[in-house]
Amino acid sequence: MNNCKRVTLRLYSGQDDDLLDWLASLSDKYGAQSVAIKETLRRNLSVNAEKEEASSSKGSLDTDTLSTIRKIMENVVRCELDQVQFMAREHSSNMDIGATIDEDIESQLDKLGTGLMMGEL
């Protein structure tokens, strides 16, 4: 039984000059081109496999990371909501509109903050 697989590859001048130059630079020793091609293919396959593994692991975050991100985002949203409430109070007092609008704004902001922190929005 023959365990050899032959691969025929055609390289064209003008189109594959980089590969032709690389092959010409290899040793004339019998089998040197074959060895160099195999090594290059294996090295490239290994690099591609590592890239695929890295990109697939980037796509999935662990629970601790997600929890940390959520806490950070909750703090950011909380700070922003506090700032909006402060600005709304300042604006309503400057316009002398009254406490009802301020309470309505605060109620809406509280609902928004609760919804964001509970993951409902």
GROMACS elastic network, one bead per residue, 0.5 to 0.9 nm:
[ bonds ]
;  ai    aj funct       b0    kb
    2     5     6  0.82985   500
   11    15     6  0.76298   500
   11    16     6  0.56557   500
   11    17     6  0.81027   500
   11    19     6  0.75962   500
   11    20     6  0.69875   500
   12    15     6  0.54430   500
   12    16     6  0.53400   500
   12    17     6  0.73187   500
   12    20     6  0.81380   500
   13    16     6  0.57734   500
   13    17     6  0.56289   500
   13    20     6  0.76254   500
   14    17     6  0.56178   500
   15    18     6  0.83652   500
   16    19     6  0.54419   500
   16    20     6  0.61837   500
   16    21     6  0.86556   500
   17    21     6  0.59751   500
   17    22     6  0.84488   500
   18    21     6  0.52274   500
   18    22     6  0.62148   500
   18    23     6  0.87320   500
   19    23     6  0.61311   500
   19    24     6  0.85148   500
   20    23     6  0.51605   500
   20    24     6  0.61175   500
   20    25     6  0.86405   500
   21    24     6  0.50404   500
   21    25     6  0.62114   500
   21    26     6  0.89686   500
   22    25     6  0.51566   500
   22    26     6  0.67557   500
   23    26     6  0.54115   500
   23    27     6  0.86452   500
   23    33     6  0.66345   500
   23    36     6  0.86727   500
   23    37     6  0.88173   500
   24    27     6  0.79977   500
   24    28     6  0.86365   500
   24    33     6  0.89956   500
   25    28     6  0.88514   500
   26    29     6  0.85148   500
   26    32     6  0.67635   500
   26    33     6  0.63567   500
   26    36     6  0.78708   500
   27    30     6  0.82445   500
   27    31     6  0.89108   500
   27    32     6  0.58800   500
   27    33     6  0.73419   500
   28    31     6  0.82551   500
   28    32     6  0.67610   500
   28    33     6  0.80210   500
   29    32     6  0.55842   500
   29    33     6  0.83527   500
   30    33     6  0.79084   500
   30    34     6  0.87144   500
   31    34     6  0.51445   500
   31    35     6  0.61356   500
   31    36     6  0.85882   500
   32    35     6  0.51608   500
   32    36     6  0.60865   500
   32    37     6  0.85664   500
   33    36     6  0.50665   500
   33    37     6  0.60546   500
   33    38     6  0.85336   500
   34    37     6  0.52116   500
   34    38     6  0.61795   500
   34    39     6  0.86159   500
   35    38     6  0.51825   500
   35    39     6  0.61278   500
   35    40     6  0.85802   500
   36    39     6  0.51498   500
   36    40     6  0.61107   500
   36    41     6  0.85737   500
   37    40     6  0.51226   500
   37    41     6  0.61021   500
   37    42     6  0.85820   500
   38    41     6  0.51155   500
   38    42     6  0.60954   500
   38    43     6  0.84920   500
   39    42     6  0.51625   500
   39    43     6  0.60043   500
   39    44     6  0.84876   500
   40    43     6  0.51130   500
   40    44     6  0.60442   500
   40    45     6  0.84835   500
   41    44     6  0.51549   500
   41    45     6  0.60488   500
   41    46     6  0.85410   500
   42    45     6  0.50565   500
   42    46     6  0.60870   500
   42    47     6  0.86330   500
   43    46     6  0.51304   500
   43    47     6  0.62583   500
   43    48     6  0.86694   500
   44    47     6  0.51069   500
   44    48     6  0.61178   500
   44    49     6  0.85110   500
   45    48     6  0.51379   500
   45    49     6  0.60597   500
   45    50     6  0.86085   500
   46    49     6  0.50995   500
   46    50     6  0.62306   500
   46    51     6  0.86550   500
   47    50     6  0.51274   500
   47    51     6  0.61964   500
   47    52     6  0.86554   500
   48    52     6  0.61215   500
   48    53     6  0.85292   500
   49    52     6  0.51090   500
   49    53     6  0.61172   500
   49    54     6  0.85614   500
   50    53     6  0.50564   500
   50    54     6  0.60580   500
   50    55     6  0.85329   500
   51    54     6  0.50711   500
   51    55     6  0.60501   500
   51    56     6  0.84898   500
   52    55     6  0.51447   500
   52    56     6  0.60391   500
   52    57     6  0.85289   500
   53    56     6  0.51924   500
   53    57     6  0.61651   500
   53    58     6  0.86206   500
   54    57     6  0.51826   500
   54    58     6  0.61895   500
   54    59     6  0.88237   500
   55    58     6  0.50490   500
   55    59     6  0.64847   500
   56    59     6  0.52532   500
   56    60     6  0.70347   500
   57    60     6  0.55175   500
   57    61     6  0.76474   500
   58    61     6  0.69340   500
   61    64     6  0.82379   500
   61    65     6  0.62485   500
   61    66     6  0.64565   500
   62    65     6  0.54611   500
   62    66     6  0.63694   500
   62    67     6  0.87050   500
   63    66     6  0.51267   500
   63    67     6  0.60383   500
   63    68     6  0.85810   500
   64    67     6  0.50409   500
   64    68     6  0.61497   500
   64    69     6  0.86067   500
   65    68     6  0.50985   500
   65    69     6  0.61570   500
   65    70     6  0.85538   500
   66    69     6  0.50750   500
   66    70     6  0.60833   500
   66    71     6  0.86558   500
   67    70     6  0.50748   500
   67    71     6  0.62498   500
   67    72     6  0.86844   500
   68    71     6  0.51569   500
   68    72     6  0.62326   500
   68    73     6  0.85939   500
   69    72     6  0.51685   500
   69    73     6  0.61209   500
   69    74     6  0.85460   500
   70    73     6  0.51001   500
   70    74     6  0.60393   500
   70    75     6  0.86185   500
   70   117     6  0.84727   500
   71    74     6  0.50535   500
   71    75     6  0.62213   500
   71    76     6  0.86328   500
   71   117     6  0.89371   500
   72    75     6  0.51835   500
   72    76     6  0.62366   500
   72    77     6  0.86545   500
   73    76     6  0.50063   500
   73    77     6  0.60520   500
   73    78     6  0.84028   500
   73   117     6  0.87489   500
   74    77     6  0.51243   500
   74    78     6  0.59547   500
   74    79     6  0.85586   500
   74   113     6  0.85681   500
   74   116     6  0.75511   500
   74   117     6  0.59689   500
   75    78     6  0.50030   500
   75    79     6  0.61342   500
   75    80     6  0.85408   500
   76    79     6  0.52187   500
   76    80     6  0.61837   500
   76    81     6  0.85934   500
   77    80     6  0.50229   500
   77    81     6  0.60064   500
   77    82     6  0.85029   500
   77   113     6  0.72139   500
   77   116     6  0.79713   500
   77   117     6  0.84747   500
   78    81     6  0.50968   500
   78    82     6  0.61504   500
   78    83     6  0.86340   500
   78   113     6  0.67956   500
   78   117     6  0.87909   500
   79    82     6  0.50773   500
   79    83     6  0.62434   500
   79    84     6  0.86927   500
   80    83     6  0.50206   500
   80    84     6  0.61946   500
   80    85     6  0.86141   500
   81    85     6  0.60930   500
   81    86     6  0.85326   500
   81   109     6  0.66801   500
   81   110     6  0.82259   500
   81   112     6  0.86259   500
   81   113     6  0.70372   500
   82    85     6  0.51096   500
   82    86     6  0.61867   500
   82    87     6  0.86528   500
   82   109     6  0.88786   500
   83    86     6  0.50927   500
   83    87     6  0.61871   500
   83    88     6  0.85412   500
   84    87     6  0.50718   500
   84    88     6  0.59936   500
   84    89     6  0.85515   500
   84   109     6  0.82193   500
   85    88     6  0.50153   500
   85    89     6  0.61280   500
   85    90     6  0.85253   500
   85   102     6  0.85613   500
   85   105     6  0.75511   500
   85   106     6  0.63321   500
   85   109     6  0.73949   500
   86    89     6  0.52066   500
   86    90     6  0.61572   500
   86    91     6  0.85258   500
   87    90     6  0.50290   500
   87    91     6  0.59438   500
   87    92     6  0.84839   500
   88    91     6  0.50241   500
   88    92     6  0.60089   500
   88    93     6  0.84759   500
   88   102     6  0.68677   500
   88   105     6  0.72694   500
   88   106     6  0.82687   500
   89    92     6  0.52024   500
   89    93     6  0.60582   500
   89    94     6  0.84742   500
   89    99     6  0.89595   500
   89   102     6  0.60644   500
   89   105     6  0.87672   500
   89   106     6  0.87514   500
   90    93     6  0.52644   500
   90    94     6  0.61083   500
   90    95     6  0.86316   500
   91    94     6  0.51524   500
   91    95     6  0.62265   500
   91    96     6  0.84826   500
   92    95     6  0.51188   500
   92    96     6  0.58737   500
   92    97     6  0.56387   500
   92    98     6  0.68647   500
   92    99     6  0.80364   500
   92   101     6  0.74282   500
   92   102     6  0.65054   500
   93    97     6  0.67768   500
   93    98     6  0.71888   500
   93    99     6  0.85080   500
   93   102     6  0.86723   500
   94    97     6  0.81016   500
   95    98     6  0.83997   500
   96    99     6  0.88239   500
   97   100     6  0.81349   500
   97   101     6  0.70420   500
   97   102     6  0.84416   500
   98   101     6  0.63108   500
   98   102     6  0.70517   500
   99   102     6  0.50626   500
   99   103     6  0.60543   500
   99   104     6  0.85736   500
  100   103     6  0.50505   500
  100   104     6  0.61021   500
  100   105     6  0.86111   500
  101   105     6  0.61293   500
  101   106     6  0.84745   500
  102   105     6  0.51918   500
  102   106     6  0.60866   500
  102   107     6  0.85221   500
  103   106     6  0.50021   500
  103   107     6  0.59628   500
  103   108     6  0.85452   500
  104   107     6  0.50760   500
  104   108     6  0.61991   500
  104   109     6  0.85939   500
  105   108     6  0.51602   500
  105   109     6  0.61249   500
  105   110     6  0.85390   500
  106   109     6  0.50763   500
  106   110     6  0.60504   500
  106   111     6  0.86165   500
  107   110     6  0.50864   500
  107   111     6  0.62817   500
  107   112     6  0.86666   500
  108   111     6  0.51304   500
  108   112     6  0.62057   500
  108   113     6  0.86234   500
  109   113     6  0.60340   500
  109   114     6  0.84840   500
  110   113     6  0.50650   500
  110   114     6  0.60442   500
  110   115     6  0.84376   500
  111   114     6  0.51420   500
  111   115     6  0.59984   500
  111   116     6  0.85333   500
  112   115     6  0.51211   500
  112   116     6  0.61312   500
  112   117     6  0.85815   500
  112   121     6  0.80355   500
  113   116     6  0.51977   500
  113   117     6  0.61144   500
  113   118     6  0.85093   500
  114   117     6  0.51670   500
  114   118     6  0.59906   500
  114   119     6  0.84216   500
  114   120     6  0.82863   500
  115   118     6  0.52274   500
  115   119     6  0.60346   500
  115   121     6  0.54610   500
  116   119     6  0.51567   500
  116   120     6  0.60962   500
  116   121     6  0.54011   500
  117   120     6  0.76653   500
  117   121     6  0.85354   500
  118   121     6  0.79750   500
